[in-house]
């Protein structure tokens, strides 16, 4: 099944650590394809946040990290800040789709 | 620094054809390691991959849109384009163009991550 499942929303207080999960299947994450994460601030285009499971592009703070295990992946954010409020999307390749697959997105709220 | 800019009509009538162009600056569109993609986002909803094109003209489309989508590329102008036919209100969305890295994963060449995005172009389907 060509679906990446993310929680619709997560929230945390400033300074806290939180994680966003991305559950896939044997045609995408479970098949060994890498997971990538994007941050979309309100009213802007998505921005690459993590690529190849756990790599940060230049300029992305090390407060953001990624991991992958089995058919799932996670994005972790430490030292939560107000300007981390955004939508976060996971993405992978799906062999059934023969193309790019996005998760449904998770809205992060900083309390 | 790579820059992508979408352009095209902001309003399209139902049953007509949506056409958008993405102009790339800061690098050549003929890099062999990259494809050029279209992604859309309906208002208040998530991201949907539309399709991908290589500078050689090879294309890959989302099966759910394949019957209505055509992508093309103009290397002399460093541009690539999207055509979506028979549009309905469900096609109302912000349309993004982006560059996608390709590489070998699990022993096959596959699309990987989208590293540069345009700012997006809102297209509304309405009479």
HADDOCK unambig.tbl for C-alpha pairs under 7 A between the chains (distance, minus, plus):
assign (segid A and resid 32 and name CA) (segid B and resid 106 and name CA) 6.30 0.50 0.50
assign (segid A and resid 33 and name CA) (segid B and resid 105 and name CA) 6.38 0.50 0.50
assign (segid A and resid 33 and name CA) (segid B and resid 106 and name CA) 6.83 0.50 0.50
assign (segid A and resid 36 and name CA) (segid B and resid 113 and name CA) 6.35 0.50 0.50
assign (segid A and resid 44 and name CA) (segid B and resid 119 and name CA) 6.79 0.50 0.50
assign (segid A and resid 45 and name CA) (segid B and resid 117 and name CA) 6.81 0.50 0.50
assign (segid A and resid 45 and name CA) (segid B and resid 119 and name CA) 5.39 0.50 0.50
assign (segid A and resid 45 and name CA) (segid B and resid 120 and name CA) 6.55 0.50 0.50
assign (segid A and resid 48 and name CA) (segid B and resid 114 and name CA) 6.83 0.50 0.50
assign (segid A and resid 48 and name CA) (segid B and resid 115 and name CA) 5.74 0.50 0.50
assign (segid A and resid 51 and name CA) (segid B and resid 113 and name CA) 6.48 0.50 0.50
assign (segid A and resid 93 and name CA) (segid B and resid 111 and name CA) 6.70 0.50 0.50
assign (segid A and resid 93 and name CA) (segid B and resid 112 and name CA) 6.85 0.50 0.50
assign (segid A and resid 97 and name CA) (segid B and resid 63 and name CA) 6.89 0.50 0.50
assign (segid A and resid 99 and name CA) (segid B and resid 62 and name CA) 6.72 0.50 0.50
assign (segid A and resid 100 and name CA) (segid B and resid 49 and name CA) 6.17 0.50 0.50
assign (segid A and resid 100 and name CA) (segid B and resid 111 and name CA) 6.99 0.50 0.50
assign (segid A and resid 101 and name CA) (segid B and resid 49 and name CA) 6.80 0.50 0.50
assign (segid A and resid 102 and name CA) (segid B and resid 47 and name CA) 6.45 0.50 0.50
assign (segid A and resid 102 and name CA) (segid B and resid 48 and name CA) 6.79 0.50 0.50
assign (segid A and resid 104 and name CA) (segid B and resid 46 and name CA) 5.52 0.50 0.50
assign (segid A and resid 105 and name CA) (segid B and resid 46 and name CA) 6.05 0.50 0.50
